[in-house]
Amino acid sequence: SSGSIVLLAPRAVRRRRGVSMVAKSKKVSRVPAATLRGSGSAKGEPLKLTKAGQPFLSCGACIATSLQGSPCCKAVGAPGVPYCKKHMQSGDPSLRVVKHPKAGKVLVAARNLPQGYRIPLWGLLKRKKHVTEKAMEWAFDITGGWMLDPTRCQGSLVQFCPCPGPNEAAALTAESISSNRGGRYGHWPFVLRQDLPKQWQVTLQYGNNSKGSDAFFAERGIQRLDVGTAAHPAPRRKDA
């Protein structure tokens, strides 16, 4: 509605670039080792972790981490989703959704998160021709006639990322799409551009850049505002 900030515009996000964020947190500890756990996995099998302390997306292990930074490493709950069944329902514990005075619900860091931390958007795969006009507002176009719809997947937390305001920067940037086409689910990985302190908002550009975000809000008759608050700051543009 007029006067409020739209939480997510997937079709506008799909080609966005964003500007470099300048916020830096204290040094974040790295997790040196982990093993794949859970049914369907080779128990005790050593896993390589990213510099951000997560299993790699392609290894079949849950990439969620605890508030202490320990990776879950349980077997994924479904093909195309890089989270176990538990974290498909609850989301990554290192992230949380909070109420915002102007933007409804927004995603924030539940602990200090390191540069390179991956936060994939995941959801149901649907053929574009089977997506209703209303659902198209929320579905991500992942090319090839496929759409990714996260709205029925409560643990898919990227859908709560707010758009940075005119003086703010995107915390996330996109990586290559992994759609697992033909299956029930798919995901699109996003990654933190720099360290993000605890309680800071996980912002995501709506559109290719800040001008694209301006156009998105203007088309809907909504004023684009800075979303950072005292309780939950947002990364600022270098030129702000």
C-alpha positions in Angstrom: 0.0 0.0 0.0 1.1 3.6 -0.5 3.5 4.9 2.1 5.0 1.5 2.9 8.1 -0.2 1.6 7.7 -3.4 -0.5 9.7 -6.2 1.1 10.8 -8.0 -2.0 10.5 -7.7 -5.8 12.0 -10.9 -7.2 11.5 -10.0 -10.8 13.3 -6.7 -10.2 16.0 -8.4 -8.2 17.0 -11.0 -10.8 19.6 -8.7 -12.6 20.5 -6.4 -9.8 24.1 -5.5 -9.1 24.2 -3.3 -6.0 27.0 -1.0 -4.7 29.8 -1.9 -2.4 28.9 -1.9 1.3 31.3 -0.2 3.7 30.2 -1.6 7.0 32.7 -3.9 8.7 32.3 -6.1 11.8 34.8 -7.4 14.3 36.9 -10.4 13.2 34.7 -13.5 12.7 36.1 -16.9 13.8 36.4 -19.6 11.1 35.3 -23.2 11.5 38.2 -25.5 10.5 36.5 -28.8 10.1 33.2 -30.6 9.9 31.7 -34.0 8.9 28.5 -34.8 7.0 25.8 -36.1 9.3 22.4 -37.6 9.0 20.6 -40.4 7.2 21.7 -40.9 3.6 25.1 -39.5 4.3 28.5 -41.2 4.8 28.9 -40.7 8.5 32.2 -39.3 9.5 33.0 -38.2 5.9 35.2 -35.1 6.1 33.8 -31.9 4.6 35.6 -29.0 3.2 34.2 -25.6 4.3 34.3 -22.2 2.7 36.3 -19.4 4.2 32.9 -18.3 5.7 32.6 -21.6 7.6 29.9 -23.3 5.5 29.8 -26.5 3.5 30.0 -25.9 -0.2 26.6 -25.8 -1.9 27.2 -28.8 -4.1 28.3 -31.3 -1.3 24.8 -32.3 -0.1 25.2 -31.0 3.4 23.1 -28.3 5.1 24.9 -24.9 5.0 23.1 -23.4 8.0 25.3 -22.4 11.0 24.6 -22.0 14.7 25.0 -18.7 16.6 28.5 -19.9 17.5 29.3 -20.3 13.8 29.3 -24.1 13.8 27.9 -25.6 10.5 24.9 -27.9 10.6 26.3 -30.4 8.0 23.2 -32.7 8.1 22.1 -34.2 4.8 19.9 -31.8 2.8 16.2 -32.2 3.2 15.3 -32.1 -0.5 17.1 -32.0 -3.9 17.7 -28.4 -4.9 17.7 -27.1 -1.4 21.0 -26.6 0.5 19.4 -27.0 3.9 18.3 -30.0 6.1 14.6 -30.6 6.8 14.9 -28.7 10.1 16.4 -25.6 8.6 14.0 -25.8 5.6 11.3 -25.1 8.2 13.1 -22.7 10.6 15.7 -21.0 8.4 19.4 -20.5 9.1 19.9 -19.7 12.8 22.5 -17.2 12.0 19.7 -15.0 10.5 16.5 -13.8 11.9 13.4 -12.0 10.8 12.4 -8.9 12.8 9.6 -6.3 12.6 10.5 -2.9 11.0 8.7 0.3 11.7 8.1 1.0 8.0 9.0 -2.1 6.1 7.0 -4.8 7.7 9.4 -7.7 8.3 13.1 -7.6 7.4 16.0 -10.0 7.6 19.0 -9.2 10.0 22.2 -11.0 11.0 21.7 -12.9 14.3 25.5 -12.9 14.8 28.6 -11.3 13.2 28.6 -12.8 9.7 31.8 -13.0 7.5 32.3 -11.8 4.0 31.4 -14.7 1.6 28.6 -16.1 3.8 26.0 -17.7 1.5 22.3 -17.1 1.9 20.5 -18.9 -0.9 17.0 -18.1 -1.9 15.2 -21.4 -2.4 11.6 -22.3 -3.3 9.3 -24.3 -5.6 10.2 -24.6 -9.2 7.3 -23.8 -11.5 7.0 -23.4 -15.3 6.4 -19.7 -16.1 3.1 -20.5 -17.8 1.8 -22.1 -14.6 2.5 -19.1 -12.4 -0.5 -16.8 -11.8 -0.3 -13.0 -12.4 -0.4 -12.4 -8.7 2.4 -14.9 -7.9 4.5 -13.4 -10.7 5.1 -10.4 -8.4 7.0 -12.7 -6.0 8.4 -15.4 -8.3 12.1 -15.2 -9.5 12.6 -15.7 -13.3 15.6 -18.1 -13.5 15.4 -18.4 -17.3 14.6 -21.3 -19.5 10.9 -20.9 -18.8 11.3 -21.6 -15.1 10.3 -19.6 -12.1 11.4 -19.9 -8.5 8.6 -19.3 -5.9 9.7 -19.0 -2.3 6.5 -17.7 -0.8 5.3 -21.1 0.6 8.7 -21.9 2.0 9.0 -20.2 5.4 12.7 -21.1 5.9 13.6 -19.4 2.6 14.7 -16.1 4.3 16.0 -14.1 1.3 12.3 -13.2 0.6 12.5 -10.9 3.7 15.5 -8.9 2.6 14.7 -5.2 2.5 15.8 -3.0 -0.4 18.5 -0.5 0.6 17.4 3.1 0.6 18.9 6.0 -1.5 21.8 6.4 0.9 22.3 2.7 1.6 24.0 -0.3 -0.1 23.2 -3.9 -0.8 24.7 -6.4 1.6 24.1 -9.3 -0.8 25.2 -10.0 -4.3 24.0 -12.8 -6.6 26.0 -15.8 -7.7 25.2 -18.2 -10.6 21.7 -19.7 -10.5 21.4 -23.4 -9.5 17.8 -24.3 -10.4 17.7 -28.1 -10.3 15.2 -27.8 -13.1 12.7 -30.5 -13.4 12.7 -31.2 -9.6 10.3 -29.9 -7.0 12.7 -27.2 -5.6 15.5 -25.0 -6.8 17.8 -22.3 -5.3 19.6 -19.2 -6.2 22.7 -18.4 -4.1 23.4 -14.9 -2.7 26.5 -14.0 -0.9 27.6 -11.3 1.6 29.8 -8.7 -0.1 31.6 -7.8 3.2 31.4 -8.7 6.9 28.0 -7.9 8.3 27.7 -7.1 12.1 25.1 -8.7 14.3 21.7 -7.0 14.2 22.5 -5.3 10.8 20.0 -5.7 8.0 20.6 -8.1 5.1 19.8 -5.7 2.3 19.2 -6.7 -1.3 19.0 -4.4 -4.3 15.6 -4.3 -6.1 16.7 -3.8 -9.7 20.1 -3.6 -11.4 21.3 -0.8 -9.2 20.1 2.2 -7.1 18.5 3.8 -10.1 16.7 0.6 -10.9 15.3 0.5 -7.3 14.1 4.1 -7.7 12.2 3.1 -10.9 10.7 0.0 -9.1 9.3 2.1 -6.3 8.2 4.9 -8.6 6.2 2.5 -10.7 4.3 1.5 -7.6 3.7 5.0 -6.3 5.8 4.3 -3.2 8.5 6.6 -1.8 11.8 4.9 -1.5 13.3 5.5 1.9 16.4 4.5 3.9 15.6 1.4 5.9 18.4 1.5 8.5 17.3 2.1 12.1 19.2 2.5 15.4 18.3 -1.1 16.4 19.0 -2.5 13.0 21.4 -0.4 10.9 21.8 -0.9 7.1 25.1 -0.7 5.1 25.7 2.8 3.8 26.9 3.9 0.4 30.4 5.1 0.2 29.2 8.4 -1.3 26.3 8.9 1.1 
